[in-house]
């Protein structure tokens, strides 16, 4: 049977974002990110902290998924997950990773590359116990990324945990769960513009910790 081709080449959006110049950016890319992130929040974008996290195995096979940014620090970007998940296992073997933010309403994208490291157990505990109790139970109940027979496996575990922790609001931090911080070596800001002449400003970090700022062709 001949496969019918579905053309999507006609799909096109004209980006009319504001001009973005090197002369207007902050010398520190994390400060610049915070400026854009605040503008995304002010624009009422639903979950502006949604980001794509890309990891890979030691042989370079990539994988990507959506996660949530949970912290911006002066040296990196924080997110949380199950250490035994696929992304956790890949990061333990290859700490090089990339994250991407896309705010279509502002015609903006931010690409970040760097090395990922675990944050402290104390920081992970503080965040874990600040979550709603149902989310804490969910983290305990799910052997993330492993094959399970059916949904009932999870539901039964949740019932068991609700019974076990019925009288407490804060569950203990699981040993298999916590936070990571991506410490960037490259951050690129993309601002959509008319006729595909987009603005791309890239920061790359030198060995002395200082940042080089360059404009890239779109």
Rosetta blueprint (number, residue, H / E / L):
1 X L
2 X L
3 X L
4 X L
5 X L
6 X L
7 X L
8 X L
9 X L
10 X L
11 X L
12 X L
13 X L
14 X L
15 X L
16 X L
17 X L
18 X L
19 X L
20 X L
21 X L
22 X H
23 X H
24 X H
25 X L
26 X L
27 X L
28 X L
29 X H
30 X H
31 X H
32 X H
33 X H
34 X H
35 X H
36 X H
37 X H
38 X H
39 X H
40 X H
41 X H
42 X H
43 X L
44 X L
45 X L
46 X L
47 X L
48 X L
49 X L
50 X E
51 X E
52 X E
53 X E
54 X E
55 X E
56 X E
57 X L
58 X L
59 X L
60 X L
61 X L
62 X E
63 X E
64 X E
65 X E
66 X E
67 X E
68 X E
69 X L
70 X L
71 X E
72 X E
73 X E
74 X L
75 X L
76 X E
77 X E
78 X E
79 X E
80 X E
81 X E
82 X E
83 X L
84 X L
85 X L
86 X H
87 X H
88 X H
89 X H
90 X H
91 X H
92 X H
93 X H
94 X L
95 X L
96 X E
97 X E
98 X E
99 X E
100 X E
101 X E
102 X E
103 X E
104 X H
105 X H
106 X H
107 X L
108 X E
109 X E
110 X E
111 X E
112 X E
113 X E
114 X E
115 X E
116 X E
117 X E
118 X E
119 X L
120 X L
121 X H
122 X H
123 X H
124 X H
125 X H
126 X H
127 X H
128 X H
129 X L
130 X L
131 X L
132 X L
133 X H
134 X H
135 X H
136 X H
137 X H
138 X H
139 X H
140 X H
141 X H
142 X L
143 X L
144 X L
145 X L
146 X L
147 X L
148 X L
149 X L
150 X L
151 X H
152 X H
153 X H
154 X H
155 X H
156 X H
157 X H
158 X H
159 X H
160 X H
161 X H
162 X H
163 X H
164 X H
165 X L
166 X L
167 X L
168 X L
169 X L
170 X L
171 X L
172 X L
173 X L
174 X L
175 X L
176 X L
177 X E
178 X E
179 X E
180 X E
181 X E
182 X E
183 X E
184 X E
185 X E
186 X E
187 X E
188 X E
189 X E
190 X E
191 X E
192 X L
193 X L
194 X H
195 X H
196 X H
197 X L
198 X L
199 X E
200 X E
201 X E
202 X E
203 X E
204 X E
205 X E
206 X L
207 X L
208 X L
209 X L
210 X L
211 X E
212 X E
213 X E
214 X E
215 X E
216 X E
217 X L
218 X L
